[in-house]
Amino acid sequence: MGTLFEPDTAALAALKPDLVIIGGRSAKKYVELAGLAPTIDLSSQGGDLAATVIDNTRKLGHLFGVEEQAGQRVTEFEATVSELHAEAGRQGTGLLLFSAGQGVAVHAPGDRFGHVYDFIGIRSAVPAVEATERSGRAPAGSPEAELAHRQQQQKLEAGLSADPHWIFVIDRSAATGTAPSTARQTLAQDPRISATSAWKAGRVVYLDPKTWYLVGAGIDALSQSAKATLASFKAAN
């Protein structure tokens, strides 16, 4: 039905759906789509991601008449997240690195993927930043792009100098199907990263890229991510 950014409204109108579900990149088309059929937006807008997952699951359970099953899934999810938070509270600090191609950036609480810290329940090694609406990327080689790169590097150096106990990685190239991803090699070859206690001790968690970059607030995907992260914590212990 079109693309993630541009739903095919003519095709949707022809289908005459009882319900249209949108989220993330298609959310800006809510008003247009709501004029065609009942529409709900299941986007995750940062903040408490676990709460968004629970709300979306209950909402879908109600819409499709499976409240009992949805309630059971929510109970299981809450138990998993609670166990993860209890373990994460004993793990010190964490730092989220976002890898894209040969570039690496730190995401702090308040940044696009800053909700990773809250979801995992680990204390951030870097201060929170004020959440801002995402803007388009400056053209390569422009003064704006150069400034953004310098600021990104300063933020990366500050985060790594805090010597986090854990490093978490979201690999954009792996999420979008670019093969093979060179994220692991890029991180390993950066002396600032390899010098951290987390890297030396192997306390590096590669978060499932499709879950975090593409799926968002899905109860299946985030349940699996929570269990995998919990297993990494326990293995380190």
N, CA, C and O of each residue as an XYZ file, in Angstrom:
948
protein
N       0.836     -1.205      0.000
C       0.000      0.000      0.000
C       0.871      1.255      0.000
O       0.766      2.100      0.889
N       1.726      1.360     -1.006
C       2.600      2.519     -1.068
C       3.904      2.254     -0.353
O       4.371      1.115     -0.314
N       4.511      3.306      0.223
C       5.786      3.182      0.931
C       5.594      3.526      2.404
O       4.508      3.921      2.829
N       6.669      3.369      3.172
C       6.602      3.720      4.593
C       6.252      5.188      4.790
O       5.575      5.552      5.751
N       6.723      6.033      3.865
C       6.504      7.467      3.999
C       5.248      7.951      3.270
O       4.608      8.916      3.689
N       4.907      7.272      2.180
C       3.795      7.729      1.341
C       2.812      6.592      1.077
O       2.938      5.894      0.070
N       1.839      6.393      1.960
C       0.820      5.362      1.717
C       0.064      5.661      0.421
O      -0.148      6.822      0.073
N      -0.337      4.610     -0.284
C      -1.083      4.749     -1.534
C      -2.551      4.937     -1.184
O      -3.287      3.968     -1.000
N      -2.966      6.187     -1.094
C      -4.333      6.481     -0.636
C      -5.383      5.981     -1.626
O      -6.475      5.584     -1.220
N      -5.069      5.997     -2.904
C      -6.039      5.513     -3.901
C      -6.275      4.014     -3.721
O      -7.413      3.548     -3.781
N      -5.199      3.264     -3.500
C      -5.328      1.818     -3.306
C      -6.074      1.526     -2.008
O      -6.882      0.599     -1.949
N      -5.808      2.304     -0.985
C      -6.498      2.108      0.289
C      -7.986      2.416      0.155
O      -8.831      1.695      0.685
N      -8.292      3.490     -0.556
C      -9.701      3.853     -0.752
C     -10.453      2.756     -1.489
O     -11.614      2.478     -1.192
N      -9.778      2.133     -2.459
C     -10.417      1.066     -3.229
C     -10.677     -0.166     -2.369
O     -11.649     -0.888     -2.596
N      -9.819     -0.409     -1.390
C      -9.984     -1.568     -0.510
C     -11.136     -1.394      0.483
O     -11.733     -2.371      0.937
N     -11.435     -0.141      0.811
C     -12.464      0.171      1.808
C     -12.223     -0.597      3.122
O     -13.088     -1.350      3.568
N     -11.056     -0.404      3.731
C     -10.724     -1.164      4.949
C     -11.573     -0.744      6.134
O     -12.033      0.395      6.218
N     -11.773     -1.688      7.051
C     -12.465     -1.378      8.303
C     -11.541     -0.643      9.263
O     -12.000      0.074     10.152
N     -10.234     -0.826      9.079
C      -9.251     -0.222      9.981
C      -7.924     -0.053      9.257
O      -7.495     -0.931      8.509
N      -7.275      1.096      9.490
C      -5.924      1.348      8.989
C      -5.015      1.559     10.196
O      -5.307      2.382     11.064
N      -3.914      0.814     10.245
C      -2.950      0.944     11.339
C      -1.677      1.549     10.770
O      -1.105      1.027      9.814
N      -1.236      2.657     11.366
C      -0.015      3.313     10.915
C       0.932      3.463     12.104
O       0.546      3.259     13.256
N       2.170      3.823     11.801
C       3.134      4.051     12.862
C       4.449      4.520     12.287
O       4.769      4.241     11.132
N       5.210      5.232     13.097
C       6.546      5.656     12.692
C       6.525      6.570     11.488
O       5.991      7.678     11.541
N       7.112      6.094     10.401
C       7.318      6.947      9.229
C       6.018      7.344      8.526
O       5.987      8.346      7.812
N       4.963      6.583      8.717
C       3.692      6.919      8.063
C       2.783      7.763      8.949
O       1.694      8.155      8.529
N       3.226      8.042     10.171
C       2.352      8.731     11.135
C       1.923     10.127     10.672
O       0.840     10.594     11.024
N       2.771     10.784      9.887
C       2.436     12.145      9.443
C       1.245     12.155      8.483
O       0.690     13.216      8.197
N       0.854     10.994      7.990
C      -0.276     10.910      7.062
C      -1.582     10.566      7.789
O      -2.571     10.193      7.158
N      -1.576     10.694      9.104
C      -2.750     10.280      9.886
C      -4.029     10.983      9.423
O      -5.033     10.320      9.161
N      -4.005     12.292      9.323
C      -5.223     13.040      8.977
C      -5.752     12.605      7.613
O      -6.955     12.412      7.433
N      -4.850     12.456      6.669
C      -5.247     12.059      5.310
C      -5.861     10.657      5.312
O      -6.878     10.424      4.658
N      -5.257      9.737      6.034
C      -5.756      8.369      6.062
C      -7.036      8.243      6.872
O      -7.916      7.450      6.537
N      -7.135      9.023      7.933
C      -8.337      8.976      8.763
C      -9.565      9.441      7.999
O     -10.696      9.134      8.375
N      -9.333     10.184      6.922
C     -10.450     10.591      6.084
C     -10.966      9.462      5.211
O     -12.058      9.556      4.651
N     -10.180      8.385      5.091
C     -10.582      7.240      4.269
C     -11.254      6.147      5.084
O     -12.198      5.500      4.631
N     -10.737      5.952      6.323
C     -11.239      4.853      7.155
C     -10.783      5.090      8.590
O      -9.871      5.884      8.823
N     -11.407      4.410      9.559
C     -10.918      4.507     10.942
C      -9.423      4.172     10.991
O      -8.997      3.138     10.477
N      -8.640      5.042     11.606
C      -7.185      4.907     11.597
C      -6.631      5.063     13.006
O      -7.053      5.947     13.751
N      -5.682      4.200     13.368
C      -4.995      4.343     14.653
C      -3.496      4.420     14.403
O      -2.969      3.820     13.466
N      -2.830      5.170     15.263
C      -1.385      5.373     15.160
C      -0.704      4.647     16.309
O      -0.921      4.995     17.470
N       0.116      3.645     16.009
C       0.818      2.881     17.027
C       2.295      3.263     17.103
O       3.134      2.439     17.465
N       2.609      4.507     16.763
C       4.001      4.963     16.810
C       4.522      4.953     18.233
O       3.775      5.136     19.193
N       5.829      4.733     18.344
C       6.496      4.924     19.631
C       7.221      6.257     19.560
O       8.054      6.467     18.678
N       6.912      7.149     20.472
C       7.448      8.502     20.422
C       8.521      8.731     21.477
O       8.627      9.831     22.021
N       9.322      7.704     21.775
C      10.332      7.860     22.811
C       9.701      7.725     24.174
O       8.590      7.209     24.302
N      10.406      8.187     25.200
C       9.878      8.080     26.549
C       9.826      6.639     27.006
O      10.763      5.875     26.776
N       8.735      6.264     27.654
C       8.595      4.932     28.232
C       8.160      3.954     27.148
O       6.969      3.803     26.877
N       9.127      3.297     26.538
C       8.833      2.388     25.435
C       8.040      1.178     25.900
O       7.142      0.717     25.196
N       8.363      0.660     27.078
C       7.634     -0.504     27.597
C       6.159     -0.169     27.781
O       5.292     -0.987     27.475
N       5.870      1.034     28.280
C       4.475      1.448     28.464
C       3.755      1.546     27.121
O       2.576      1.210     27.014
N       4.479      2.013     26.091
C       3.890      2.094     24.754
C       3.559      0.704     24.230
O       2.498      0.496     23.641
N       4.471     -0.256     24.444
C       4.241     -1.636     24.019
C       2.994     -2.200     24.677
O       2.155     -2.819     24.021
N       2.882     -1.981     25.973
C       1.738     -2.505     26.726
C       0.438     -1.877     26.231
O      -0.558     -2.570     26.025
N       0.459     -0.567     26.044
C      -0.741      0.130     25.580
C      -1.154     -0.349     24.195
O      -2.335     -0.591     23.946
N      -0.179     -0.487     23.287
C      -0.491     -0.944     21.928
C      -1.045     -2.366     21.926
O      -1.984     -2.672     21.191
N      -0.456     -3.235     22.756
C      -0.906     -4.625     22.800
C      -2.342     -4.715     23.308
O      -3.156     -5.451     22.751
N      -2.646     -3.974     24.357
C      -4.011     -3.976     24.896
C      -4.995     -3.373     23.899
O      -6.129     -3.836     23.773
N      -4.553     -2.343     23.200
C      -5.419     -1.701     22.205
C      -5.757     -2.673     21.079
O      -6.911     -2.773     20.663
N      -4.750     -3.384     20.591
C      -4.979     -4.361     19.522
C      -5.809     -5.540     20.022
O      -6.643     -6.072     19.289
N      -5.577     -5.947     21.270
C      -6.372     -7.023     21.848
C      -7.848     -6.670     21.881
O      -8.708     -7.506     21.604
N      -8.130     -5.411     22.225
C      -9.527     -4.949     22.261
C     -10.122     -4.886     20.855
O     -11.246     -5.332     20.628
N      -9.358     -4.328     19.917
C      -9.873     -4.161     18.560
C     -10.190     -5.492     17.883
O     -11.155     -5.595     17.126
N      -9.373     -6.508     18.160
C      -9.546     -7.798     17.492
C     -10.220     -8.840     18.377
O     -10.275    -10.017     18.022
N     -10.737     -8.405     19.538
C     -11.508     -9.298     20.383
C     -10.708    -10.398     21.042
O     -11.222    -11.494     21.265
N      -9.439    -10.115     21.360
C      -8.590    -11.115     22.017
C      -7.968    -10.495     23.278
O      -6.762    -10.591     23.508
N      -8.820     -9.862     24.079
C      -8.323     -9.181     25.282
C      -7.608    -10.125     26.236
O      -6.600     -9.756     26.839
N      -8.119    -11.332     26.376
C      -7.511    -12.266     27.324
C      -6.095    -12.638     26.892
O      -5.169    -12.632     27.703
N      -5.934    -12.958     25.615
C      -4.605    -13.305     25.115
C      -3.650    -12.118     25.224
O      -2.484    -12.279     25.583
N      -4.155    -10.933     24.912
C      -3.318     -9.739     25.009
C      -2.894     -9.494     26.457
O      -1.747     -9.141     26.730
N      -3.829     -9.686     27.367
C      -3.519     -9.501     28.781
C      -2.454    -10.465     29.269
O      -1.592    -10.097     30.067
N      -2.514    -11.704     28.787
C      -1.513    -12.694     29.161
C      -0.140    -12.303     28.626
O       0.864    -12.424     29.327
N      -0.101    -11.834     27.385
C       1.169    -11.410     26.795
C       1.747    -10.236     27.562
O       2.956    -10.171     27.783
N       0.891     -9.306     27.969
C       1.346     -8.144     28.729
C       1.934     -8.571     30.062
O       2.974     -8.058     30.475
N       1.280     -9.502     30.735
C       1.779     -9.993     32.022
C       3.167    -10.607     31.876
O       4.057    -10.351     32.687
N       3.345    -11.422     30.833
C       4.639    -12.051     30.584
C       5.697    -10.991     30.256
O       6.836    -11.076     30.716
N       5.313    -10.011     29.471
C       6.235     -8.940     29.079
C       6.664     -8.132     30.305
O       7.847     -7.836     30.477
N       5.708     -7.781     31.147
C       6.022     -7.007     32.343
C       6.986     -7.760     33.257
O       7.881     -7.159     33.851
N       6.802     -9.064     33.367
C       7.690     -9.871     34.209
C       9.110     -9.881     33.647
O      10.081     -9.791     34.397
N       9.223     -9.989     32.330
C      10.542     -9.995     31.686
C      11.252     -8.663     31.876
O      12.435     -8.627     32.215
N      10.531     -7.572     31.657
C      11.129     -6.241     31.801
C      11.510     -5.974     33.252
O      12.548     -5.370     33.523
N      10.673     -6.424     34.184
C      10.977     -6.247     35.602
C      12.261     -6.968     35.988
O      13.082     -6.428     36.729
N      12.436     -8.189     35.484
C      13.658     -8.953     35.767
C      14.872     -8.273     35.130
O      15.946     -8.211     35.728
N      14.687     -7.765     33.916
C      15.767     -7.058     33.230
C      16.196     -5.824     34.023
O      17.390     -5.584     34.200
N      15.228     -5.042     34.498
C      15.542     -3.837     35.260
C      16.272     -4.165     36.553
O      17.208     -3.468     36.942
N      15.838     -5.229     37.214
C      16.488     -5.615     38.475
C      17.953     -5.968     38.231
O      18.822     -5.599     39.021
N      18.227     -6.681     37.138
C      19.608     -7.060     36.819
C      20.400     -5.861     36.328
O      21.562     -5.690     36.698
N      19.781     -5.028     35.497
C      20.479     -3.857     34.950
C      20.881     -2.880     36.048
O      21.896     -2.193     35.935
N      20.083     -2.822     37.108
C      20.399     -1.922     38.214
C      21.690     -2.276     38.924
O      22.231     -1.472     39.682
N      22.189     -3.494     38.677
C      23.447     -3.936     39.290
C      24.622     -3.879     38.314
O      25.727     -4.311     38.641
N      24.380     -3.347     37.122
C      25.391     -3.419     36.065
C      26.150     -2.120     35.828
O      26.939     -2.037     34.886
N      25.934     -1.119     36.647
C      26.663      0.137     36.468
C      26.055      1.007     35.379
O      24.843      1.218     35.347
N      26.901      1.510     34.486
C      26.442      2.453     33.467
C      26.490      1.835     32.078
O      27.201      0.860     31.834
N      25.725      2.421     31.185
C      25.696      1.961     29.803
C      25.857      3.119     28.841
O      25.582      4.269     29.185
N      26.303      2.811     27.636
C      26.454      3.809     26.581
C      25.928      3.217     25.285
O      26.338      2.127     24.887
N      25.023      3.928     24.625
C      24.438      3.455     23.373
C      25.175      4.067     22.190
O      25.269      5.289     22.067
N      25.701      3.201     21.317
C      26.356      3.636     20.096
C      25.480      3.278     18.905
O      24.989      2.156     18.790
N      25.296      4.250     18.024
C      24.522      4.045     16.798
C      25.505      4.016     15.640
O      26.172      5.010     15.352
N      25.590      2.867     14.978
C      26.539      2.682     13.891
C      25.824      2.756     12.552
O      24.808      2.094     12.337
N      26.374      3.577     11.650
C      25.815      3.703     10.301
C      26.964      3.804      9.325
O      27.654      4.822      9.277
N      27.178      2.746      8.538
C      28.321      2.732      7.632
C      29.619      2.743      8.430
O      29.840      1.891      9.290
N      30.467      3.712      8.135
C      31.728      3.852      8.868
C      31.609      4.829     10.026
O      32.587      5.072     10.732
N      30.425      5.390     10.230
C      30.229      6.372     11.289
C      29.668      5.762     12.558
O      28.920      4.785     12.513
N      30.032      6.344     13.689
C      29.530      5.907     14.994
C      29.140      7.141     15.782
O      29.889      8.117     15.831
N      27.973      7.100     16.398
C      27.499      8.230     17.184
C      26.951      7.746     18.515
O      26.439      6.631     18.619
N      27.062      8.587     19.525
C      26.462      8.302     20.827
C      25.028      8.809     20.829
O      24.753      9.910     20.352
N      24.124      8.016     21.359
C      22.757      8.467     21.602
C      22.550      8.495     23.110
O      22.669      7.472     23.784
N      22.240      9.669     23.626
C      21.991      9.860     25.057
C      20.493      9.802     25.321
O      19.701      9.872     24.381
N      20.089      9.677     26.580
C      18.652      9.786     26.876
C      18.110     11.102     26.322
O      18.686     12.163     26.564
N      17.025     11.035     25.591
C      16.471     12.218     24.934
C      16.742     12.239     23.447
O      16.026     12.902     22.696
N      17.791     11.508     22.999
C      18.064     11.379     21.577
C      17.091     10.387     20.954
O      16.241      9.819     21.640
N      17.225     10.187     19.653
C      16.277      9.350     18.906
C      16.121      7.955     19.524
O      15.001      7.474     19.692
N      17.243      7.307     19.864
C      17.177      5.971     20.448
C      17.515      5.982     21.943
O      17.891      4.957     22.513
N      17.378      7.136     22.556
C      17.688      7.252     23.974
C      16.796      6.442     24.885
O      17.142      6.208     26.044
N      15.627      6.000     24.369
C      14.738      5.191     25.208
C      15.298      3.799     25.486
O      14.730      3.051     26.282
N      16.416      3.444     24.831
C      17.078      2.170     25.127
C      17.452      2.097     26.602
O      17.287      1.053     27.233
N      17.956      3.201     27.155
C      18.380      3.211     28.559
C      17.211      2.907     29.496
O      17.325      2.085     30.405
N      16.095      3.578     29.261
C      14.923      3.363     30.113
C      14.383      1.956     29.950
O      13.996      1.320     30.931
N      14.354      1.464     28.719
C      13.807      0.132     28.483
C      14.653     -0.927     29.176
O      14.119     -1.835     29.813
N      15.960     -0.814     29.054
C      16.846     -1.786     29.694
C      16.900     -1.568     31.200
O      17.043     -2.518     31.969
N      16.786     -0.317     31.611
C      16.836     -0.006     33.040
C      18.233      0.262     33.544
O      18.500      0.119     34.737
N      19.138      0.651     32.649
C      20.518      0.906     33.036
C      20.789      2.409     33.073
O      20.214      3.178     32.304
N      21.664      2.802     33.970
C      22.010      4.214     34.112
C      22.908      4.634     32.964
O      23.873      3.944     32.636
N      22.589      5.767     32.354
C      23.361      6.257     31.220
C      24.705      6.816     31.686
O      24.793      7.478     32.720
N      25.738      6.539     30.909
C      27.062      7.072     31.203
C      27.181      8.534     30.797
O      28.148      9.205     31.159
N      26.202      9.029     30.047
C      26.221     10.419     29.595
C      24.938     11.119     30.039
O      23.904     10.472     30.208
N      25.001     12.437     30.229
C      23.805     13.159     30.654
C      22.713     13.127     29.597
O      22.987     12.997     28.403
N      21.491     13.245     30.046
C      20.358     13.318     29.125
C      20.402     14.636     28.370
O      20.950     15.628     28.852
N      19.820     14.630     27.186
C      19.709     15.849     26.385
C      18.236     16.152     26.181
O      17.381     15.281     26.337
N      17.958     17.373     25.836
C      16.565     17.749     25.595
C      16.113     17.173     24.265
O      16.757     17.368     23.234
N      15.003     16.464     24.305
C      14.483     15.843     23.082
C      14.066     16.926     22.098
O      13.381     17.882     22.462
N      14.485     16.764     20.850
C      14.121     17.710     19.801
C      13.546     16.947     18.624
O      13.829     15.763     18.441
N      12.737     17.629     17.828
C      12.163     16.986     16.649
C      13.249     16.795     15.602
O      14.054     17.693     15.356
N      13.262     15.623     14.991
C      14.281     15.321     13.997
C      14.137     16.225     12.781
O      13.035     16.510     12.311
N      15.295     16.667     12.290
C      15.297     17.487     11.080
C      16.045     16.747      9.985
O      16.708     15.743     10.246
N      15.940     17.233      8.782
C      16.621     16.583      7.676
C      18.137     16.675      7.801
O      18.661     17.584      8.445
N      18.832     15.732      7.184
C      20.292     15.714      7.240
C      20.858     16.793      6.334
O      20.397     16.975      5.207
N      21.864     17.511      6.834
C      22.497     18.561      6.037
C      23.251     17.932      4.866
O      23.763     16.819      4.990
N      23.326     18.632      3.728
C      24.044     18.089      2.566
C      25.504     17.795      2.898
O      26.154     18.569      3.601
N      26.012     16.681      2.394
C      27.404     16.312      2.654
C      28.348     17.414      2.198
O      28.185     17.972      1.113
N      29.335     17.726      3.028
C      30.313     18.744      2.694
C      29.908     20.159      3.039
O      30.719     21.080      2.940
N      28.647     20.347      3.448
C      28.182     21.688      3.796
C      28.692     22.085      5.176
O      29.028     21.212      5.976
N      28.759     23.391      5.475
C      29.191     23.829      6.809
C      28.331     23.221      7.919
O      28.836     22.903      8.996
N      27.042     23.060      7.654
C      26.153     22.473      8.652
C      26.516     21.017      8.924
O      26.496     20.563     10.068
N      26.848     20.290      7.852
C      27.236     18.892      8.010
C      28.552     18.768      8.761
O      28.708     17.880      9.599
N      29.502     19.653      8.466
C      30.787     19.637      9.159
C      30.615     19.941     10.636
O      31.252     19.311     11.479
N      29.761     20.900     10.954
C      29.492     21.244     12.355
C      28.844     20.078     13.076
O      29.212     19.761     14.207
N      27.870     19.432     12.421
C      27.191     18.290     13.033
C      28.182     17.158     13.298
O      28.103     16.483     14.324
N      29.118     16.955     12.364
C      30.124     15.894     12.541
C      31.031     16.201     13.730
O      31.331     15.312     14.528
N      31.465     17.447     13.852
C      32.333     17.820     14.972
C      31.616     17.637     16.300
O      32.197     17.134     17.262
N      30.362     18.043     16.349
C      29.583     17.894     17.574
C      29.377     16.419     17.912
O      29.416     16.026     19.077
N      29.158     15.616     16.882
C      28.979     14.172     17.066
C      30.244     13.546     17.641
O      30.174     12.710     18.542
N      31.397     13.950     17.121
C      32.662     13.413     17.608
C      32.945     13.844     19.049
O      33.451     13.055     19.847
N      32.627     15.064     19.372
C      32.810     15.549     20.746
C      31.939     14.761     21.715
O      32.366     14.404     22.812
N      30.728     14.501     21.291
C      29.797     13.739     22.121
C      30.279     12.297     22.288
O      30.168     11.716     23.368
N      30.817     11.728     21.204
C      31.338     10.362     21.262
C      32.527     10.278     22.219
O      32.600      9.368     23.045
N      33.450     11.222     22.109
C      34.632     11.215     22.964
C      34.256     11.396     24.428
O      34.843     10.769     25.309
N      33.272     12.259     24.683
C      32.835     12.477     26.069
C      32.195     11.214     26.630
O      32.419     10.863     27.788
N      31.402     10.533     25.814
C      30.748      9.309     26.272
C      31.736      8.206     26.561
O      31.613      7.509     27.568
N      32.722      8.036     25.686
C      33.709      6.982     25.873
C      34.655      7.297     27.028
O      35.114      6.390     27.722
N      34.946      8.581     27.233
C      35.830      8.960     28.339
C      35.174      8.699     29.688
O      35.863      8.615     30.705
N      33.844      8.570     29.708
C      33.136      8.227     30.953
C      33.336      6.763     31.317
O      32.930      6.330     32.395
N      33.962      5.998     30.424
C      34.286      4.578     30.621
C      33.071      3.775     31.106
O      33.044      3.307     32.245
N      32.073      3.622     30.239
C      30.855      2.885     30.639
C      31.149      1.430     30.956
O      32.091      0.842     30.426
N      30.326      0.858     31.831
C      30.473     -0.557     32.156
C      29.968     -1.439     31.015
O      30.456     -2.552     30.815
N      28.978     -0.925     30.264
C      28.391     -1.667     29.140
C      28.264     -0.757     27.931
O      28.006      0.440     28.057
N      28.450     -1.345     26.758
C      28.206     -0.652     25.500
C      27.093     -1.396     24.757
O      27.130     -2.619     24.629
N      26.121     -0.651     24.280
C      25.025     -1.213     23.485
C      25.128     -0.630     22.076
O      25.420      0.554     21.907
N      24.892     -1.457     21.080
C      25.084     -1.040     19.694
C      23.821     -1.296     18.883
O      23.239     -2.378     18.946
N      23.403     -0.286     18.120
C      22.370     -0.451     17.101
C      23.058     -0.270     15.756
O      23.615      0.789     15.471
N      23.015     -1.301     14.941
C      23.707     -1.322     13.654
C      22.710     -1.042     12.535
O      21.961     -1.927     12.122
N      22.709      0.202     12.049
C      21.745      0.595     11.020
C      21.945     -0.191      9.723
O      20.972     -0.574      9.075
N      23.192     -0.430      9.346
C      23.455     -1.142      8.099
C      22.867     -2.545      8.134
O      22.314     -3.012      7.138
N      22.984     -3.215      9.268
C      22.410     -4.554      9.398
C      20.888     -4.492      9.360
O      20.241     -5.410      8.856
N      20.315     -3.414      9.890
C      18.862     -3.282      9.919
C      18.281     -3.071      8.531
O      17.187     -3.549      8.232
N      19.011     -2.355      7.683
C      18.469     -2.011      6.366
C      18.918     -2.953      5.270
O      18.623     -2.725      4.096
N      19.639     -4.023      5.641
C      19.951     -5.049      4.670
C      21.255     -4.874      3.932
O      21.559     -5.659      3.033
N      22.053     -3.846      4.288
C      23.350     -3.673      3.654
C      24.262     -4.813      4.079
O      24.461     -5.032      5.273
N      24.814     -5.536      3.122
C      25.614     -6.721      3.467
C      26.982     -6.660      2.795
O      27.093     -6.221      1.651
N      28.025     -7.101      3.503
C      27.959     -7.399      4.950
C      28.153     -6.126      5.758
O      28.798     -5.189      5.288
N      27.610     -6.079      6.958
C      27.794     -4.921      7.822
C      29.222     -4.924      8.365
O      29.767     -5.976      8.700
N      29.808     -3.754      8.444
C      31.176     -3.634      8.948
C      31.219     -2.999     10.336
O      32.269     -2.527     10.772
N      30.087     -2.986     11.024
C      30.011     -2.289     12.306
C      31.014     -2.831     13.318
O      31.705     -2.058     13.982
N      31.098     -4.145     13.439
C      32.002     -4.728     14.437
C      33.458     -4.346     14.153
O      34.208     -4.017     15.072
N      33.849     -4.389     12.887
C      35.207     -4.008     12.536
C      35.450     -2.521     12.787
O      36.515     -2.129     13.264
N      34.459     -1.703     12.463
C      34.590     -0.264     12.675
C      34.789      0.053     14.146
O      35.644      0.862     14.506
N      33.995     -0.586     14.994
C      34.119     -0.344     16.432
C      35.464     -0.847     16.955
O      36.123     -0.164     17.739
N      35.866     -2.033     16.522
C      37.108     -2.629     17.010
C      38.329     -1.815     16.613
O      39.325     -1.796     17.336
N      38.260     -1.144     15.470
C      39.402     -0.386     14.967
C      39.482      1.024     15.529
O      40.442      1.746     15.258
N      38.486      1.423     16.310
C      38.505      2.758     16.918
C      39.177      2.647     18.288
O      38.594      2.060     19.200
N      40.383      3.192     18.460
C      41.102      3.032     19.730
C      40.372      3.633     20.918
O      40.581      3.210     22.055
N      39.529      4.603     20.667
C      38.766      5.203     21.772
C      37.756      4.212     22.329
O      37.496      4.186     23.532
N      37.189      3.399     21.448
C      36.211      2.397     21.870
C      36.899      1.185     22.484
O      36.506      0.708     23.549
N      37.933      0.690     21.801
C      38.618     -0.511     22.290
C      39.344     -0.279     23.606
O      39.721     -1.240     24.277
N      39.547      0.979     23.988
C      40.226      1.279     25.253
C      39.279      1.259     26.453
O      39.735      1.313     27.595
N      37.981      1.183     26.212
C      37.028      1.216     27.327
C      37.023     -0.107     28.087
O      37.345     -1.163     27.541
N      36.653     -0.018     29.349
C      36.554     -1.227     30.175
C      35.509     -2.186     29.611
O      35.693     -3.403     29.639
N      34.408     -1.626     29.098
C      33.334     -2.466     28.551
C      33.849     -3.294     27.384
O      33.581     -4.493     27.309
N      34.584     -2.669     26.477
C      35.082     -3.392     25.310
C      36.097     -4.455     25.714
O      36.045     -5.585     25.230
N      37.013     -4.092     26.594
C      38.046     -5.041     27.022
C      37.452     -6.264     27.711
O      37.971     -7.372     27.578
N      36.358     -6.059     28.451
C      35.740     -7.157     29.191
C      34.688     -7.901     28.370
O      34.090     -8.862     28.854
N      34.461     -7.461     27.133
C      33.451     -8.110     26.301
C      32.031     -7.769     26.699
O      31.095     -8.496     26.363
N      31.864     -6.668     27.415
C      30.512     -6.270     27.829
C      29.906     -5.352     26.756
O      29.637     -4.173     26.990
N      29.706     -5.941     25.578
C      29.140     -5.228     24.432
C      27.927     -6.005     23.946
O      28.031     -7.190     23.626
N      26.795     -5.352     23.890
C      25.546     -5.983     23.457
C      25.118     -5.384     22.123
O      24.832     -4.190     22.033
N      25.077     -6.219     21.091
C      24.570     -5.778     19.793
C      23.064     -6.006     19.785
O      22.596     -7.126     19.587
N      22.318     -4.937     20.002
C      20.865     -5.025     20.027
C      20.352     -5.427     18.648
O      20.900     -5.008     17.629
N      19.301     -6.240     18.623
C      18.770     -6.681     17.342
C      18.437     -5.465     16.484
O      17.556     -4.687     16.851
N      19.114     -5.278     15.355
C      18.961     -4.030     14.596
C      17.575     -3.816     14.011
O      17.077     -2.691     13.991
N      16.945     -4.890     13.534
C      15.615     -4.725     12.939
C      14.581     -4.368     14.008
O      13.659     -3.590     13.763
N      14.752     -4.956     15.204
C      13.844     -4.633     16.307
C      13.901     -3.151     16.628
O      12.867     -2.489     16.721
N      15.108     -2.633     16.797
C      15.250     -1.267     17.294
C      15.167     -0.210     16.205
O      14.718      0.906     16.466
N      15.593     -0.539     14.985
C      15.580      0.475     13.936
C      14.298      0.460     13.109
O      13.863      1.500     12.614
N      13.693     -0.721     12.958
C      12.528     -0.834     12.086
C      11.219     -1.116     12.818
O      10.203     -0.481     12.536
N      11.238     -2.066     13.757
C       9.978     -2.524     14.357
C       9.437     -1.540     15.389
O       8.274     -1.143     15.317
N      10.274     -1.144     16.349
C       9.794     -0.237     17.388
C       9.035     -0.960     18.476
O       9.507     -1.964     19.009
N       7.861     -0.454     18.810
C       7.132     -0.936     19.989
C       6.313     -2.190     19.698
O       5.089     -2.172     19.826
N       6.973     -3.273     19.310
C       6.310     -4.556     19.100
C       6.603     -5.477     20.263
O       7.761     -5.617     20.657
N       5.587     -6.107     20.822
C       5.775     -6.890     22.047
C       6.625     -8.136     21.798
O       7.397     -8.530     22.673
N       6.501     -8.766     20.627
C       7.329     -9.934     20.327
C       8.802     -9.541     20.256
O       9.649    -10.127     20.930
N       9.086     -8.543     19.432
C      10.471     -8.143     19.193
C      11.141     -7.657     20.466
O      12.277     -8.036     20.748
N      10.458     -6.826     21.236
C      11.083     -6.266     22.431
C      11.159     -7.277     23.567
O      12.042     -7.172     24.418
N      10.261     -8.249     23.601
C      10.383     -9.330     24.579
C      11.665    -10.113     24.318
O      12.408    -10.437     25.244
N      11.912    -10.413     23.048
C      13.120    -11.151     22.685
C      14.366    -10.328     22.979
O      15.367    -10.865     23.454
N      14.313     -9.032     22.701
C      15.463     -8.167     22.962
C      15.755     -8.086     24.457
O      16.914     -8.113     24.871
N      14.701     -7.988     25.264
C      14.875     -7.933     26.715
C      15.511     -9.212     27.239
O      16.404     -9.165     28.084
N      15.051    -10.358     26.736
C      15.597    -11.644     27.185
C      17.058    -11.800     26.761
O      17.875    -12.317     27.523
N      17.384    -11.358     25.557
C      18.764    -11.466     25.075
C      19.695    -10.578     25.892
O      20.807    -10.987     26.223
N      19.251     -9.369     26.218
C      20.075     -8.462     27.021
C      20.247     -9.006     28.431
O      21.339     -8.934     28.996
N      19.187     -9.544     28.996
C      19.256    -10.142     30.326
C      20.248    -11.301     30.332
O      21.026    -11.450     31.274
N      20.222    -12.117     29.287
C      21.156    -13.231     29.194
C      22.601    -12.737     29.129
O      23.493    -13.368     29.696
N      22.842    -11.623     28.447
C      24.192    -11.054     28.380
C      24.655    -10.590     29.748
O      25.809    -10.804     30.121
N      23.765     -9.955     30.500
C      24.111     -9.516     31.853
C      24.476    -10.715     32.731
O      25.486    -10.700     33.435
N      23.651    -11.733     32.678
C      23.881    -12.901     33.538
C      25.157    -13.637     33.143
O      25.869    -14.157     34.001
N      25.443    -13.679     31.847
C      26.670    -14.347     31.398
C      27.901    -13.596     31.899
O      28.906    -14.211     32.257
N      27.819    -12.272     31.922
C      28.945    -11.472     32.406
C      29.172    -11.672     33.890
O      30.306    -11.620     34.367
N      28.079    -11.903     34.628
C      28.196    -12.119     36.074
C      28.947    -13.422     36.363
O      29.145    -13.775     37.526
